[in-house]
Amino acid sequence: MSKGFKSGLIALITGSLLVTAINLSGQISSGELAGGKLNTIQTSVPFLTIAPDSRSGAMGDVGAATTPDVNSLHWNIGKYAFIDSKGGFAISYTPWLRNLIPDINLAYLTGFYRVDNQQVVSGSLRYFSLGNIIFTDITGTVTGQYNPNEFAVDAGYSRLFTDNFSGGIAFRFIRSDLTSGQMTSDGQATKPGISFATDLGFYYQNDIDVGTSDGQWAAGVSITNMGTPVSYTVDAEKTPIPTNLRLGGRFTYNIDDYNTVSFHADLNKLLVPTPPVKEEDTISGDLVVIRGKETPGSVVAGMFQSFYDAPGVLKGDGSYSSFQEEMHEIAYSVGAEYWYRNQFAIRAGYFHEHSTKGNRKYFTVGVGLQLNVFSLDFSYLVPTNGQNSPLANTLRFTLGFDFANLDL
């Protein structure tokens, strides 16, 4: 196997982690969308969208308005201002896509510190390993081996604005090294992809009376990974990172002094332009857009364009519905969490993504245990499209340490 092919294989594996198929040319033909065929949105560094912790991972990947915890930096940076603790940290581990490749994994370390009653600072390190890759020349002779990897380092700040409303901002450095400088088939040297990104998050919660008991409702919104696109060679076209809009809500009901149940729902949409439909011009021979829109050069312009640039899906009358395809780009997740005496939790959830936009559909379950300053969480993923799914049997483990019960 040639070096060029191995390098391409690494990039293909990484780019395919969160979708069932991708279009490598960056465009689709005029007939692709007929009958609901794939038109996935293409992004680099998709590991940024993987749920890193077991709690949200057990509830269908909800997180915009879940009760604040140590892992809030990934889901909604604004939630930290309401966390009832002086500080804490957690480490999570996820063996990823083990039905596809045996040694891919995601590790996540995150923590926070309360500066005062209104301000919280936080940080995290996310490390994604794609396993061991053996490079060979055209004769099959081994020329070396490499462990392609990606990581992101975050720093966040959260603040309480009112008794019920908070917000936050996070800054992120991303490095993606997939090829160890291997040469491409056309003789170009590859390089690590580098990006800088920002998250914004806002969160609102309010206590309510529910019959003879009480509860709480909450809403959250976050925009994550607003940053520079990534390229792995000097001349290659840059690919956007997965900028994401997340909207969510929560309702918590305190059954009695010992039992509490919460229900959550999130909507997610990638703020990345949708690939247009192109055809070859019969006169010039150039590819021209016949449906959809060309990708703008500005990241911000691309975020706004992502709401109205879908080429459209073919309807029964022969016309194309752009609005219908835009709705297909919204993934939704729902989850529930039950706590007994704030010590033992049972969780379940469901995540749904349209078949033309990645086709991730799965149930999740999990449990949590809180013991004084330590917490341990576990989650398990069950895909609805069969045990042959690369996501089948995905496990997550999170170990947390909370300073709330320590006299500091």
DRENKE-810611 format. One line per 5 residues: number of its first residue (from 0); their letters; for each residue x, z negated, y of C-alpha. Coordinates in steps of 0.001 Angstrom, whole numbers. Example, Ala and Ser with C-alpha at 12.3 -4.5 7.8 and 13.67 -1.06 7.14 Angstrom:
2
0 = as = 12300:-7800:-4500  13670:-7140:-1060 .
END
This chain:
408
0 = mskgf = 0:0:0  1487:1018:3353  2149:-1307:6260  -272:641:8402  -3033:313:5868 .
5 = ksgli = -2419:-3400:5406  -2530:-3944:9165  -5762:-2036:9360  -7173:-4051:6475  -6418:-7322:8271 .
10 = alitg = -8171:-6162:11419  -11132:-4926:9374  -11497:-8274:7608  -11440:-10161:10907  -13849:-7820:12628 .
15 = sllvt = -16286:-8027:9743  -16480:-11794:9388  -19881:-12222:10975  -21611:-8922:10236  -22369:-6957:7122 .
20 = ainls = -20960:-3740:8556  -19357:-2458:11749  -18996:992:13318  -15268:1523:13773  -15586:4488:16130 .
25 = gqiss = -17394:2493:18830  -20410:4795:18835  -23257:5928:16609  -24761:9330:15958  -28201:10335:17205 .
30 = gelag = -29740:9773:13771  -28236:6343:13034  -31081:4233:14395  -33853:6107:12640  -35328:3883:9966 .
35 = gklnt = -33702:732:11355  -30067:1416:10485  -27162:-699:11689  -26108:-796:15317  -24132:-4017:15419 .
40 = iqtsv = -22523:-5208:18623  -18752:-5047:18238  -16576:-7944:19366  -13085:-9234:18747  -12185:-12813:17681 .
45 = pflti = -15569:-13471:15980  -14239:-16806:14676  -15312:-18242:18052  -18960:-17973:16997  -18625:-19761:13653 .
50 = apdsr = -20315:-23174:13672  -17301:-25502:13391  -18984:-28828:12594  -21167:-30101:9770  -23988:-31619:11815 .
55 = sgamg = -25136:-28436:13569  -24023:-26426:10553  -26603:-28332:8494  -29409:-27533:10954  -29247:-23740:11048 .
60 = dvgaa = -26502:-23694:13727  -28614:-25249:16485  -26786:-27039:19272  -27956:-26242:22797  -30145:-29357:23048 .
65 = ttpdv = -29270:-31556:20074  -28469:-35140:20979  -24949:-35263:22447  -22131:-35883:19993  -18378:-35438:19770 .
70 = nslhw = -18728:-31714:18914  -20780:-30820:22007  -17911:-28783:23473  -18671:-25889:21150  -22441:-25884:21673 .
75 = nigky = -23115:-27033:25232  -20396:-28601:27364  -23058:-30133:29638  -24279:-32556:26957  -21210:-34817:27068 .
80 = afids = -22398:-36511:30276  -25211:-38185:28275  -23142:-39314:25315  -23370:-43056:24717  -19715:-43790:24064 .
85 = kggfa = -16417:-44406:25819  -14732:-41709:23754  -14138:-40286:20314  -12735:-37454:18267  -13593:-35529:15108 .
90 = isytp = -11949:-33137:12713  -13900:-30516:10765  -12900:-28203:7930  -14727:-25137:6630  -13587:-22957:3695 .
95 = wlrnl = -14907:-19611:4969  -16144:-16549:3052  -14796:-17863:-237  -16943:-15367:-2171  -14902:-12627:-480 .
100 = ipdin = -11368:-14000:-56  -10193:-17310:-1577  -7971:-18707:1195  -9756:-18193:4543  -10525:-21418:6377 .
105 = laylt = -11478:-22829:9767  -10193:-26156:11114  -11575:-27776:14260  -10271:-30799:16165  -12242:-32011:19175 .
110 = gfyrv = -12474:-35110:21331  -13785:-36543:24585  -13151:-39412:26982  -15580:-40946:29465  -13898:-41286:32865 .
115 = dnqqv = -16787:-43219:34423  -20592:-43412:34264  -20939:-39828:35505  -17879:-37907:34276  -16505:-36945:30870 .
120 = vsgsl = -13440:-34877:29990  -13032:-33162:26625  -10793:-30862:24642  -10559:-29063:21328  -8329:-26990:19079 .
125 = ryfsl = -9833:-24408:16740  -7567:-22802:14109  -8668:-19950:11875  -6479:-18814:8984  -7106:-15531:7177 .
130 = gniif = -5000:-16458:4171  -1807:-14927:2852  -1262:-11163:3216  1458:-9346:1262  2958:-6267:2956 .
135 = tditg = 4240:-3377:824  5737:11:1533  4383:3342:294  6053:2854:-3102  4494:-563:-3596 .
140 = tvtgq = 7675:-2529:-2924  6959:-5874:-1270  8395:-5935:2254  7157:-9364:3309  4184:-11613:3583 .
145 = ynpne = 2291:-13103:6485  -522:-15499:7224  -2657:-13887:9972  -4294:-16497:12158  -6260:-17066:15326 .
150 = favda = -6651:-20153:17470  -8359:-21346:20638  -7502:-24320:22868  -10224:-25749:25149  -10351:-28163:28079 .
155 = gysrl = -13728:-29265:29457  -15310:-31286:32223  -18898:-32609:32238  -20818:-34413:34967  -24138:-36172:35349 .
160 = ftdnf = -26067:-34713:38308  -29224:-36843:38075  -30605:-39424:35677  -31913:-36593:33499  -29756:-33533:34230 .
165 = sggia = -26104:-32691:33602  -23728:-29759:33509  -20215:-28858:32505  -17494:-26232:32438  -14804:-25489:29862 .
170 = frfir = -11715:-23294:29963  -10380:-21603:26840  -7115:-19938:25782  -7430:-17614:22777  -4659:-16100:20682 .
175 = sdlts = -5286:-13760:17752  -2257:-12703:15663  -3393:-10476:12809  -417:-8242:11983  2879:-10033:12733 .
180 = gqmts = 4085:-7053:14789  3592:-4472:12024  3568:-804:13035  352:1208:13048  37:4558:11264 .
185 = dgqat = 857:6404:14517  4025:4372:15135  2751:1808:17657  3907:-1787:17451  1082:-4297:17209 .
190 = kpgis = 948:-7508:19205  -1170:-10679:19286  -4424:-10392:21195  -4666:-12806:24130  -7747:-13817:26104 .
195 = fatdl = -8800:-16423:28672  -12428:-17515:28746  -14860:-19932:30358  -17992:-21782:29175  -20843:-23071:31327 .
200 = gfyyq = -23490:-25461:30057  -26497:-27349:31430  -28613:-29977:29728  -31817:-31897:30551  -33417:-34772:28651 .
205 = ndidv = -36344:-37096:29374  -38039:-39934:27522  -41748:-39594:26711  -44533:-41658:25167  -45913:-40336:21891 .
210 = gtsdg = -49081:-42211:20955  -48191:-45809:20211  -44491:-44972:19915  -41973:-43130:22089  -39656:-40166:21913 .
215 = qwaag = -37633:-37718:23933  -37583:-34040:24742  -34570:-32011:25843  -33587:-28480:26847  -30202:-26851:27132 .
220 = vsitn = -28586:-23561:28129  -25000:-22481:27682  -23001:-19306:28231  -19835:-19327:26157  -16732:-17141:25899 .
225 = mgtpv = -16988:-15416:29262  -13527:-13882:29227  -11107:-11001:29090  -11299:-8409:26280  -8666:-8236:23558 .
230 = sytvd = -6297:-5482:22400  -3728:-5529:19576  -1600:-2590:20770  -452:-1455:24211  -2501:1750:24251 .
235 = aektp = -5571:652:22294  -8940:284:23988  -9782:-3361:24553  -12647:-4998:22655  -14820:-7668:24327 .
240 = iptnl = -14858:-11212:23028  -18218:-12648:21848  -19779:-13826:25124  -22962:-15603:24069  -26101:-16929:25744 .
245 = rlggr = -27710:-19899:23976  -31088:-21415:24898  -32492:-24384:23028  -34922:-27261:22939  -35401:-30538:21103 .
250 = ftyni = -38217:-33009:20410  -37376:-36452:19052  -39971:-38892:17715  -39159:-42541:17031  -41416:-43335:14090 .
255 = ddynt = -40540:-47033:14217  -37500:-49224:14781  -35768:-47797:11728  -36855:-44170:11388  -36342:-41247:13786 .
260 = vsfha = -36950:-37523:13349  -35916:-34626:15605  -36871:-30950:15663  -34690:-28261:17258  -34830:-24550:18058 .
265 = dlnkl = -32196:-22208:19551  -32147:-18576:20678  -28843:-16685:20819  -27970:-13341:22385  -24554:-11729:22669 .
270 = lvptp = -23897:-10719:26281  -21886:-7711:25125  -22890:-4045:25651  -24624:-2299:22757  -22874:844:21437 .
275 = pvkee = -24637:3961:22784  -25779:6985:20803  -23460:9939:21395  -23463:13602:20415  -20893:16331:20807 .
280 = dtisg = -21517:18670:23714  -21820:22224:22366  -19964:23677:25351  -17207:21192:26232  -16875:19577:22825 .
285 = dlvvi = -16877:16137:24460  -18998:13266:23212  -21802:12531:25650  -24280:9647:25742  -27811:10738:24874 .
290 = rgket = -29324:7249:24562  -28112:3900:25781  -25347:3408:28334  -21584:3735:28536  -19709:454:28394 .
295 = pgsvv = -18782:-648:31935  -15218:-1591:32822  -16180:-5014:34188  -16880:-7988:31913  -19535:-9325:34294 .
300 = agmfq = -21227:-5911:34564  -21242:-5704:30767  -22946:-9106:30517  -25806:-7981:32771  -26020:-4541:31153 .
305 = sfyda = -26398:-6143:27707  -30027:-6975:28563  -31150:-3351:28973  -28638:-952:27377  -29923:-689:23774 .
310 = pgvlk = -30325:2953:22620  -33641:2062:21006  -35147:2222:17547  -37235:5156:16364  -40981:4531:16470 .
315 = gdgsy = -43705:6248:14477  -44584:8614:17341  -41021:9936:17555  -40060:8002:20685  -37404:5298:20932 .
320 = ssfqe = -38032:1702:21951  -35114:125:23812  -37066:-3117:24251  -37595:-3452:20502  -33881:-3133:19834 .
325 = emhei = -33089:-5668:22561  -35413:-8116:20785  -33547:-7423:17531  -30373:-8649:19244  -31780:-12160:19622 .
330 = aysvg = -30898:-14457:16724  -32879:-17637:16278  -32279:-20892:14466  -34395:-23957:13767  -33405:-27333:12418 .
335 = aeywy = -34623:-30843:11705  -32803:-34153:11482  -33967:-37501:10088  -32133:-40766:10772  -32604:-44104:9056 .
340 = rnqfa = -31389:-47043:11181  -28948:-44666:12908  -26794:-44957:9816  -27943:-42285:7366  -29100:-38759:8251 .
345 = iragy = -30717:-35911:6316  -30679:-32449:7886  -32027:-28971:7176  -32324:-25685:9057  -32649:-21913:9021 .
350 = fhehs = -30748:-19128:10824  -32099:-15593:11238  -30382:-12446:12491  -32020:-9006:12367  -30872:-6705:9560 .
355 = tkgnr = -29656:-4057:12033  -27578:-6561:14002  -25612:-8320:11279  -28235:-9463:8757  -27148:-13100:8550 .
360 = kyftv = -30081:-15037:7128  -29589:-18421:5529  -30924:-21912:4958  -28725:-24945:5523  -28873:-28552:4358 .
365 = gvglq = -26689:-31571:4914  -26288:-35310:5162  -24537:-37690:7541  -23280:-41231:7327  -22433:-43486:10288 .
370 = lnvfs = -20354:-46581:9494  -19405:-48576:12588  -16638:-46469:14181  -16450:-43831:11433  -18839:-41006:10636 .
375 = ldfsy = -18848:-38504:7798  -20965:-35346:7727  -21430:-32631:5121  -23353:-29347:5130  -24099:-26555:2660 .
380 = lvptn = -25247:-22989:3350  -27660:-21013:1143  -28010:-17300:2093  -31448:-15765:1597  -30027:-12352:718 .
385 = gqnsp = -28522:-13495:-2575  -25538:-15340:-3988  -23454:-12154:-3629  -23405:-12728:121  -19907:-13533:1483 .
390 = lantl = -21493:-16602:3126  -22774:-18044:-158  -21689:-21577:-1025  -20212:-22264:2415  -19346:-25955:2803 .
395 = rftlg = -18443:-27885:5947  -16910:-31343:6267  -16583:-33419:9452  -14892:-36784:9894  -15558:-38509:13216 .
400 = fdfan = -14197:-41554:15011  -16259:-43145:17799  -14967:-45663:20343  -18500:-46884:21202  -18241:-49951:19004 .
405 = ldl = -14684:-50827:20004  -13799:-53282:22768  -11402:-51183:24849 .
END
